[in-house]
Amino acid sequence: MLRRAFLNRFPALALVQAPAAPAPRSWTAVRHAEDDWLDDNAAKHRNLFDTYSPEHFSDALLFSGNIFETNLAAYDVAAKDLAVVLVVRHNATPFGYNDAMWAKYGQHFSKRMDWVDPKTHEVPTTNIYTSRFAGLAKNGLHLAVCQRTTRAYVGIIARETGAKADDVYKELTSNLVIPGRVVPAGVITVTRAQEHGYTLVTVA
């Protein structure tokens, strides 16, 4: 009888002594004022293209156009209801600068990028994507240019031309190919955008 009583009590005893399972933890990314512009829209869909390779940069522009065109044609979602950000960083960064900067510094850009115009096989003296950028900007494409890489180009240009680094930096950042912004680091913007609800498309 004593043994049976002990066994009958054992499951309840084990249940009482079992350690409680830890409560699931929720996590929310910290917001930073530097990234507030990512929320400066009332878009129904948010998309971000990450570009860092000049060889495939044209694909990023193509896919950005597809976002606008197909959302309208297949979903009746107008361009005004879309947030599309194109990040240019690493070796694609100079595509964020306008024709005047390519005319002046194209040789420096091309050498660092290890890239030439795929059609002429020469160093271009204009941004070969200017017209495509302009068309996408009409739909609301937002440009984000990497500051870290921009400063790397500034250093190269300053050393090779004797210009003042601060002057070159101001010149480049004041001559973006379309209205946009210089972000602290393109790769950081890629991660922050996802925390703000953007769907990432990497084109490399």
Stockholm file with secondary structure:
# STOCKHOLM 1.0

chainA/1-204         MLRRAFLNRFPALALVQAPAAPAPRSWTAVRHAEDDWLDDNAAKHRNLFDTYSPEHFSDALLFSGNIFETNLAAYDVAAKDLAVVLVVRHNATPFGYNDAMWAKYGQHFSKRMDWVDPKTHEVPTTNIYTSRFAGLAKNGLHLAVCQRTTRAYVGIIARETGAKADDVYKELTSNLVIPGRVVPAGVITVTRAQEHGYTLVTVA
#=GR chainA/1-204 SS CHHHHHHHHHHHHHHHHSCCCCCCCCCCCCCCGGGGGGGSCCCSEEEEEEECCGGGHHHHHHHHHHHHHHHHHHHCCCGGGEEEEEEECGGGGGGGBCHHHHHHHHHHHHHHHTCCCTTTCSCCSSCTTHHHHHHHHHHTCEEEEEHHHHHHHHHHHHHHHCCCHHHHHHHHHTCBSSSEEEESCHHHHHHHHHHTTCEEEEEC
#=GC SS_cons         CHHHHHHHHHHHHHHHHSCCCCCCCCCCCCCCGGGGGGGSCCCSEEEEEEECCGGGHHHHHHHHHHHHHHHHHHHCCCGGGEEEEEEECGGGGGGGBCHHHHHHHHHHHHHHHTCCCTTTCSCCSSCTTHHHHHHHHHHTCEEEEEHHHHHHHHHHHHHHHCCCHHHHHHHHHTCBSSSEEEESCHHHHHHHHHHTTCEEEEEC
//
